[in-house]
Amino acid sequence: MKFAKVSFEETLGISVVGAEKCIGCGACVVVCPFNCLEYVNESPNLVKECKICGICPEVCPKFKWSWPKLENFVFGREREAEEQFGVYRRIVIAQALDGKIMEVCQDGGVVTALLSYALENKLIDNAVVSKISPEKPLYPTPKLATTHEEILECAGTRYFYSPNILTLRQIKKKEAGTAFVGTPCQIRAIRKMQICGLKHAKPLTFLVGLMCSECFTYEGLAENYIRDMLGLDLNDISKINIKGKLLVETGTEVNTIPLAEAKQFGRRSCRLCDDFSSELADISTGGLGLDGWTFTIIRTEKGEELFSNAEEAGYLKAKTVDKEEYALKLLNKLSRKKRKILKAS
């Protein structure tokens, strides 16, 4: 594919980074063939003269975005007006059947179960996920998991941003390929890489998108609020979850933080996102207030094949969403709320 010969400075430098719209996905850093960019403080930094290849703006999810173009690329059609949370083939609530997964997962363990099935059945060689830094409690870092044990170690949701796309630089071309788990903005960047035919996305066999209202700044929520204001040792926190409010669990108690309080620590760029449910993923997953189950949106034929095979193989179980009216209404509400951002911008 031929790219317009435009520089980083005159495109992303002005319209995205300079306009404070950069989400910090790192896609531009990964695809730069001349290593002109480095990822510093959740943002691309130009460290040497741009060679004006024009690739970086083509993959940025905040530069000249077109929903119709990407929907047609992924699904062969645009979403209908009534499809409030995007194109899909099947929606279910699901749960992993492995007790070890349920011990460490966030809600129903569906993502971990799908990755385990794909890896153990040689559908993938590895998976791009995130893990908690051993040096910094609660702080997520990207991880290329290659074993079932590593996938288990990476189970759970992160409420601080992990630039998983940076891990694409570690992937070597293998026989099966790689699964990618990430936020809506990261899924969008990868789809733009795919539509451009870039080599960086070619090893990715399927994309699992995480439902996401926003990520929080680590300094604000973890250090200033949870540690300093609540007086909690970050090393003692076993889990953070959102069920109408932010739940911070330690070994002995659950501390609650009103979402209105937590929102002050939201990342600025997340307020400019119009995709709650990872509408371009093969499979989208989220908690949506459910206890021990994962709300799962199966969007593509590839995603449906993966999910159905994992279900038949006994890695997970699923049931219809008929009796989960609250979760479905919440999904529609949050999706509409995010979509309004696009109309307002």
C-alpha positions, 0 to 999 in steps of 0.5 A: 500500500502506498502512503502519502508522504507526510511527516509525524510533525505535520500529522500526529504531532499537530492533530493528535499529540499536540491536540492532547488526543493521543491515547498512548497506544504506541502503534505509531512507535511500533510501525515506524521503520526508521525508529524515529519514535520512542514511547515515553510517558504514554506518548510517542516522542520524536527522537530523531529526524522524521523520514516522512514515510507517512505510515504513522498517521495511517495506523493512529486510531485518533487520526482521520478515523472512519467507522464505515471504512473499518466496519466494512473491512472487518464485517463486510458491512456497516452497523445498523442504527439499532445495533447500539453496541456494534455488529455481532453474531451472538451475545451470551454470558459465559464462565470458565469451567477450570477452577484454577481460572476462576480463582484468579480471573476478574469475573467469568474468566472467559478471556483466560479460558479462550486463550488457554484453549487456543494455546493448548490446541495449537491455534496460537503460539502465544498471546499479547496480554498484560501483567502486573509489574513485580516492582510496582504494585497494581501497575500493568505492563505488556506481556507476550505469554507463551504458556498456560501458566503465564496466561493464568498469571496475567488473568484479571482486569487492569484499571491503569493503561497497559500499552499492549501494542508495543509487544508486537515488536517481540513477536516472531513469525510462527506457524500458528500465530498470536492472540491479542487482548486489548482495549477498544483503542488498541483494537482500532489501531490494529485494524488500521494496521491490518487494512494497510497490510502492515507486517506488524499485525500479520501474526495476529490470528484473533483479537479479543477486545475489553469493554472499557469506559476509561483507564485511570492514571496510576499516580492519581488513583493508585498513589494519591487516592488509594495509598495516600488518602485511604491509607492502603498498602498497594501491595496488600490489594488483591483485586480492583473491580467496578460494580456500580462503584470501584471495589478495592479488595484486600485480604481482609476487607473491601473498600468502596470508592464512588465512581464520581470520586474515581473519575477525577483520575481518568486519563484525559484521552479516554474522555475522547473515546467513542467505543465502549465495547471494542466494536471491531474485535472478534470477541468483546468481553466485560463484567457489566455488573455480573457476578462470576460471569462475563458478558460476551459479544461474539462479533466475527465468524472467526470469533464464533468459531473460536468460542464455539470450539472452546465451549464444545471442548469444555473450556467454558459454558455459556447461557443466553442473556435473556434474564440479564436485562440489567447487563444488556441495558447497561451495555446499551447505555454505556455504548450510547454515552460513548457514541455521543462523544463522536457527535460532539467532537 
